[in-house]
Amino acid sequence: MTGSVTPVWFWPGMVLLALVAGYSVYRMASVQGSRWVGMATAALFGVWVVLFWEILVRALDVPRVLLPAPSLIIGSLGDHAPKLWGDFVQTVGKAVLIGWAMGCGAGFLVAVAIDRMPFLQRGLLPVASLTSAIPLVGVAPIAVMWFGFEWPSKAAVVVLMTFFPMLVSTLAGLQAAGKLERELMYSYAASYPRTLLALRLPAALPFIFGALKVNATLALIGAIVAEFFGSPTSGLGFRISTEAARMNMPLVWGAIVVAAVTGSVAYALLVALERRAAFWHPSVREG
Amino acid sequence: MATTKTFSQRIVHDYFPVVVVLLAVVLVWYGAAWGLNAQGAIERVLDEEAGYTQMELFEATMNMERPLMPAPHQVAADFYESLTEWPVDSPRNLIYHVIVTGQSTLLGFVMGTALGLLLSVLIVHSRTLDKALLPWIVASQTVPVLAIAPIVLVVLGSLGFSGTAPKAFIAMYLCFFPVTVAMVQGLRSPQKIETEMMHTYAASRWQSLWLLRLPAALPFLFPALRVGVAAGLVGAMVAELPTGAQAGLGARLLTGSYYGQTTQIWSALVMSALLGLALTGIVAGVERLVLRSRGGV
């Protein structure tokens, strides 16, 4: 099907294929079953989308600058695997992981620390929730100025971006334990640390995991965007911006696939962890 | 808030801690400016051989030409200067950049909200879409969306779109997700007994959507809109980075970082923070009006 001339039967064929695709997804979706059936339905839909992408891009001769075919992207993933692995280690292994752990850890500790101080809570909480409206990635140029081009400047941006969501969520979570349960702990003469460990932190777990999941994406975004402001010669953000400038779109999409898979895997890992840690919570049990 | 308080008591209770925290932030900022700039001030401004007093050192760190960290009053001065000394259509005036970025944010926000509403209505009414599309929408957010920004800009640029549209497109991509997810949840929030009542009234799908599901979803919609508009602003600013755009707060940050104009970076940052707060403030104001007119909270 190379060349710009498509045979007469092409469009009717495509319509037929689209009908088949729609019908198969429709039938799959009406199967009653466990979560695996749901995942299979979504996967089937994804496979059809990629297939149509491949066929249309090839048949219509879409320039690869606009939209490379999936097969080209996969090919470039294979060709440049060592390069992309280096980018992955640079961006995810160093900046994202360290920044995310530090930001979330600091947010959690500060939240537990100010939980006992109503004055600070009343003062800090509004200020902290305001920061969600502020584009914090904007501090990237300053971070580069202070911490240099290497990964610490990216980690610093990630720390700042992940700190506030964790702080706000943990504080909200610590308030989540019911009054009845707290009074029960009080009547047991439980100390503050004991109440914290046995009642309030477990009750806060869904909130904490919520923040961890949101922060995983934020951390990835922060590190990639920070690399647009100056970076060493590797990193996913560096790869995307330089290869886009050289119009090497298959490799750009390859870097995006790496980032996307990383984000999805991180999310799935956190969900799995949440299922183990907060198995009792209604939001987990129903899901 | 069961106990009624006088107005002044409420001010003290609600705002005094915030003011104290903000003052502390400014103080820490001054302290940081002193500490971070000291080295540079000693090297560049003060005469080390002749000696200097701590007071001179402090003064020097507060008023450096290209400080590592500008002091708050320097940022304020730069901010004020850019607003008053240049006409609004000059690229040296921050208002000019705010208008550029604000335009693409708002356009993207409106498009993203519309797309989110449409998708959520479709998903709620179609089991197929719910099972096949919703997981991908969720997965799309674990993709660092901003990574796609340069590509979208190249693609749209070669199709002949430039200026506001491509940036608005990226803002839209970031806005639609929170709206979709919250609205799917909100449209499903009416209780079974309520939907069954609509059924016994022989209400059509449209009627039960319009009269029952949409009103029930409003409390879910507005928090999502606040998140969406903030995300849209980030998208619009980041979209300005790779194009080498000359206008917009993101471009201002980038030029500031190229030329080492620290104070300019900081005042652009302050401006983007103010823009973000203003946008979410507007959404919150609309929320209050709508919910009040519906006799809600």
Boltz contact constraints between the chains, C-beta under 6 A:
constraints:
  - contact:
      token1: [A, 25]
      token2: [B, 128]
      max_distance: 6.0
  - contact:
      token1: [A, 25]
      token2: [B, 132]
      max_distance: 6.0
  - contact:
      token1: [A, 26]
      token2: [B, 128]
      max_distance: 6.0
  - contact:
      token1: [A, 29]
      token2: [B, 127]
      max_distance: 6.0
  - contact:
      token1: [A, 29]
      token2: [B, 128]
      max_distance: 6.0
  - contact:
      token1: [A, 29]
      token2: [B, 131]
      max_distance: 6.0
  - contact:
      token1: [A, 29]
      token2: [B, 132]
      max_distance: 6.0
  - contact:
      token1: [A, 38]
      token2: [B, 131]
      max_distance: 6.0
  - contact:
      token1: [A, 41]
      token2: [B, 131]
      max_distance: 6.0
  - contact:
      token1: [A, 41]
      token2: [B, 132]
      max_distance: 6.0
  - contact:
      token1: [A, 42]
      token2: [B, 132]
      max_distance: 6.0
  - contact:
      token1: [A, 42]
      token2: [B, 135]
      max_distance: 6.0
  - contact:
      token1: [A, 45]
      token2: [B, 132]
      max_distance: 6.0
  - contact:
      token1: [A, 66]
      token2: [B, 155]
      max_distance: 6.0
  - contact:
      token1: [A, 119]
      token2: [B, 17]
      max_distance: 6.0
  - contact:
      token1: [A, 122]
      token2: [B, 17]
      max_distance: 6.0
  - contact:
      token1: [A, 123]
      token2: [B, 17]
      max_distance: 6.0
  - contact:
      token1: [A, 123]
      token2: [B, 18]
      max_distance: 6.0
  - contact:
      token1: [A, 123]
      token2: [B, 20]
      max_distance: 6.0
  - contact:
      token1: [A, 123]
      token2: [B, 21]
      max_distance: 6.0
  - contact:
      token1: [A, 124]
      token2: [B, 21]
      max_distance: 6.0
  - contact:
      token1: [A, 126]
      token2: [B, 18]
      max_distance: 6.0
  - contact:
      token1: [A, 127]
      token2: [B, 21]
      max_distance: 6.0
  - contact:
      token1: [A, 133]
      token2: [B, 230]
      max_distance: 6.0
  - contact:
      token1: [A, 133]
      token2: [B, 276]
      max_distance: 6.0
  - contact:
      token1: [A, 133]
      token2: [B, 277]
      max_distance: 6.0
  - contact:
      token1: [A, 133]
      token2: [B, 280]
      max_distance: 6.0
  - contact:
      token1: [A, 134]
      token2: [B, 273]
      max_distance: 6.0
  - contact:
      token1: [A, 134]
      token2: [B, 276]
      max_distance: 6.0
  - contact:
      token1: [A, 135]
      token2: [B, 233]
      max_distance: 6.0
  - contact:
      token1: [A, 135]
      token2: [B, 234]
      max_distance: 6.0
  - contact:
      token1: [A, 135]
      token2: [B, 237]
      max_distance: 6.0
  - contact:
      token1: [A, 135]
      token2: [B, 272]
      max_distance: 6.0
  - contact:
      token1: [A, 138]
      token2: [B, 253]
      max_distance: 6.0
  - contact:
      token1: [A, 138]
      token2: [B, 269]
      max_distance: 6.0
  - contact:
      token1: [A, 138]
      token2: [B, 272]
      max_distance: 6.0
  - contact:
      token1: [A, 141]
      token2: [B, 253]
      max_distance: 6.0
  - contact:
      token1: [A, 141]
      token2: [B, 257]
      max_distance: 6.0
  - contact:
      token1: [A, 141]
      token2: [B, 265]
      max_distance: 6.0
  - contact:
      token1: [A, 217]
      token2: [B, 142]
      max_distance: 6.0
  - contact:
      token1: [A, 220]
      token2: [B, 144]
      max_distance: 6.0
  - contact:
      token1: [A, 221]
      token2: [B, 144]
      max_distance: 6.0
  - contact:
      token1: [A, 221]
      token2: [B, 146]
      max_distance: 6.0
  - contact:
      token1: [A, 224]
      token2: [B, 144]
      max_distance: 6.0
  - contact:
      token1: [A, 224]
      token2: [B, 147]
      max_distance: 6.0
  - contact:
      token1: [A, 225]
      token2: [B, 146]
      max_distance: 6.0
  - contact:
      token1: [A, 225]
      token2: [B, 238]
      max_distance: 6.0
  - contact:
      token1: [A, 228]
      token2: [B, 241]
      max_distance: 6.0
  - contact:
      token1: [A, 229]
      token2: [B, 257]
      max_distance: 6.0
  - contact:
      token1: [A, 240]
      token2: [B, 147]
      max_distance: 6.0
  - contact:
      token1: [A, 240]
      token2: [B, 150]
      max_distance: 6.0
  - contact:
      token1: [A, 241]
      token2: [B, 150]
      max_distance: 6.0
  - contact:
      token1: [A, 241]
      token2: [B, 242]
      max_distance: 6.0
  - contact:
      token1: [A, 244]
      token2: [B, 150]
      max_distance: 6.0
  - contact:
      token1: [A, 244]
      token2: [B, 154]
      max_distance: 6.0
  - contact:
      token1: [A, 252]
      token2: [B, 151]
      max_distance: 6.0
  - contact:
      token1: [A, 256]
      token2: [B, 147]
      max_distance: 6.0
  - contact:
      token1: [A, 259]
      token2: [B, 144]
      max_distance: 6.0
  - contact:
      token1: [A, 259]
      token2: [B, 147]
      max_distance: 6.0
  - contact:
      token1: [A, 260]
      token2: [B, 143]
      max_distance: 6.0
  - contact:
      token1: [A, 263]
      token2: [B, 142]
      max_distance: 6.0
  - contact:
      token1: [A, 263]
      token2: [B, 143]
      max_distance: 6.0
  - contact:
      token1: [A, 264]
      token2: [B, 139]
      max_distance: 6.0
  - contact:
      token1: [A, 264]
      token2: [B, 142]
      max_distance: 6.0
  - contact:
      token1: [A, 267]
      token2: [B, 142]
      max_distance: 6.0
